[in-house]
Amino acid sequence: MSIRIGAEKKAEELGYTIIKNPSLDSDNFNDLMGILAIGLFNENQVKQIKSLNENVVFIGTNYPLDDFDTINGDFARATELALEFLRKNGHKKIGLIGAENQSSLFGYRKYRSPSIYTFIDYMKYHNLLNEDWVFVKDTDEPNINVGEELMSKVIDLPLDNRPTAFLIVNDSMALGCMNIMKKIKSIFLMI
């Protein structure tokens, strides 16, 4: 979200018109110089955007975009760094709370989001993966409610079989997880 906000602020400073969350079949696109598309897009959306203007830069999409300039964060490395931090601080029982929209991702893995598959690969490599502690919802809205829903499932685990720390894939979901933890007065380390 901070990338989007920063891009919008700079575009406004430079005098550009911003069209947020438009219907892609709108007539608003006649005089576009280019498109900065921020977020996750599926194949059909990419085709629609391309039909509007050939000057497109995608930021943060997981869909393979060989024909476009793309900017993506290194979520795999960020995940590794977070897990290294947790392990360095004595955590071995680490859970994952995440979300991904299967229709906007590609690949052959069960989980295709870089944060999620890196978590699984890293934990397997260190012989720490417990699949009972991996909570992932298929949704295109990884928000506070999803965090609350998934953390509520953790509470159903036996007390002696709960993670001591969680990797949570985004800030909104982390807030939802913290809401549940406050309700049960439990302390977890969340990154």
N, C-alpha and C positions, 0 to 999 in steps of 0.2 A: 504494500500500500504506500510506503514512503517513496518508492520510485515514481509511482503514478502522481502523487501529490507534488513532488519536486518537478516532474516534467510539466505538469499543468501550470505551476507557478512560473517557471521559466518561459513557457510559451506565452503566457499572459504578459509577462514583462516585455517580451519581444513583439507584442502586438498581434499575435496569432489568435484566430477564433478557435475555440475548443468546442467540439461536439462530443458530449459524454453519453455513453450507452445508447447510441442511436439505433433505430431500426435500419438495418442495412439496405432496405429497399427504398429509403427516403430520397427525396429530391435535394437534400441538403449538400450533396456531394458534387455539384456541377463545377465549382471553381476551386477544387482542392489542389494545393501544391503537392501535398503528400499526406501520408497517414502514419501516425505513430500508434501502433496497436499494442496495448498493454494488457496482459492477462493470458488466460488459457483459451485456446481456440481449437475447435475440431476441424476436420478436413473441409466440411461444407462452409464453415465460416471463413476459413482461409481463402477458399475459392471466391466467395462473395466479396471479401475485402480486396482481393487482387482485381476483381472486375471493376471496382470503383476507381482505382488508381494504381499505376505500376510502381509508384514511389512509396514503398511501404517498408517500415522498420518494425519488427515484432520484438517486444520485450516480455520475457518471462513465459513464453509458451513452450510446451513440451512437444508439440506436434513437429515433425521433421520439416524444416523449411529450407530446402536446398536452393531455392530460387530467390531468397530474400536475405537481407541483412537481419541478423538477430542478436539480441543481447540477453544473456541469461546469467543468473547468479550461480556460483559454484556451491550448490546445496549439498552435494556429496562431501566436499571438503569441510564445509561448515558442520555437517553431521559428525564427521570423524573427529573434528576438534572438540565438539561438545561431549562426545563419548569418551575421548581421552581425558578431558577435564573430570568427568564423573568417575572414571576408573582411578585416576590419580588421587581423587579424594575418597577412595575406599569403597565405592559402589560397584557391586558385581551383579546385583539383582536390579537390572535396569529395564524398564518397560517403555513401550512406544504408544503414543496416542497420535493418530494421524487420520488423514482423509485424502482421497483422490477420486477424481472423476474418470472412470475407465474410458468413457467415450472421447475424452480429449487427450488421451495418452496413447503411446505406441510401444511396441516391443513384445517380447515373448515371455516376460516375467509375470508371475502372479501379481506382484506389486510393481508399478512402473515409475512411481515418483522417486526422484533421486534420493530424497531424504529417507524414504521408507526402505528402498532396496539397499542403500548403503548401511542403514541401521542393521538390517538382517545379515548382510554379508560380514560386517564388522563383528557383530556379536557371535556369529558362527565361527569366524576365524579365531576368536578368543575363547571359544567354548563356553559362551555365556548366554546364548540364545535360549529363551524359554518362550515358546510360541503362545503359551497361555497369557503372556504379558504383552502381546502385540494386539492392539485394538485399532482397527482401521475401518472407516466407513466410506462406502462408495457414494460420494455426493459432490456436487459442484458448488456447495456453500459450506466450506469449513469454518464455522462460526462458533460463537460462545455456546449456543445450544448443543452443537455436536460435541464440543468439549465436555459439557455437563453430562450428556448422554453416555459418552464412552467412559468417563471417570466413574460414573455411577455403576458401570459394570465391574470396575476394579473393586469396588466396595463389596461385591458379592464373593470375591475370592476369600479363602480362609486367611485369617490374619497372619499366620506364619508363612503364607505363600503369596505375599504381595511384594512388588518391587519396592526398593528403597529410594529409587529415583526414576524419573520419566524424561524421555525426550518427546517433546510435543512439537508438532510440525509448524505451528504458527501461533502468533500472539493471541488472536481471538480465541482459539481453542484452549490455550493456556489459561486465559481468564475464566473460561467455563470450568476448567479443571479446578482452579483455585476456589471458585464458588462452592463446589462440592466438598473440597477439602476443608473449607471453613465450616461448613455445616456439620461435618463429623469431627471437627477439631483435630485433624490429623496434619502432620507436617511431612511434606515431601519436598525434595529439591527439584525444581522444574526449570529447564532451559529451553 
